[in-house]
Amino acid sequence: MTPGDFLALCLNVGFGLIMLSLVLAFVRLAKGPSFSDRVVALDMMSVSIVAFCALYAIKTGVSSFVDIAIVVALIGFLATVALARFAERGIHRNRHLSDISPADVVATQTKGAQRANQGDKS
């Protein structure tokens, strides 16, 4: 077995394992069950795409795919940080706009107007 054959074998095994990890991460993304599981699955998918780009750059000898891998890694990192902040702040609420009644809106506006009037008097 020549070094070129060994490299080709390693690349093909690597591509297969990366595809398997993408499929498994997609299943976790679809099934969940929690928001954190979905965030981890998205992060795993971005890491798998970076690895795929790196292996493809090795296989073809085109260095532009390394640049693409770096960009995908940066976007994946920023997306993970943004989703972590989203989850930490508690923006993900179970209350929808359809659950808010018009009386709630009027009560909120009335309280705001009363506070503004109290501020004007003092």
Residue, then its C-alpha position, 0 to 999 in steps of 0.5 A: m500500500t502506497p502512501g497515496d493509497f493510504l491517504a485516499l483510504c483515510l480521506n474516504v473513511g473520514f468523509g464517511l464518519i463526518m457524514l454519519s455525524l451530520v446525520l446523527a446531529f440532524v436527528r438530535l436537532a429534529k428530536g430535541p427534546s430540549f432547547s439545549d440539545r438542539v443548540v449542541a446539535l447545531d454546534m456539532m453540525s457546524v464542526s462537522i461541516v468545518a471538518f468536511c471542508a478541511l478534508y475536501a481541501i486536502k483531497t482536492g488540493v484547493s486551499s480556498f476550502v480552508d478559508i471556507a472552513i474558517v468562515v464556517a467555524l466563525i459563524g458556528f461559534l457566533a451562533t452558539v454564543a448568540l443562542a447561549r445568551f438567548a437561553e440564558r436571558g430567558i427570552h424563550r418563553n412559553r407565553h405567546l402573543s395570542d395569550i395576551s388579552p386586550a384587558d392586559v394591554v389596557a391595564t399595562q398602559t394605564k399603569g404606565a400612564q399613572r406612573a408618568n402622572q405621579g412623576d409630573k406631580s413631584 
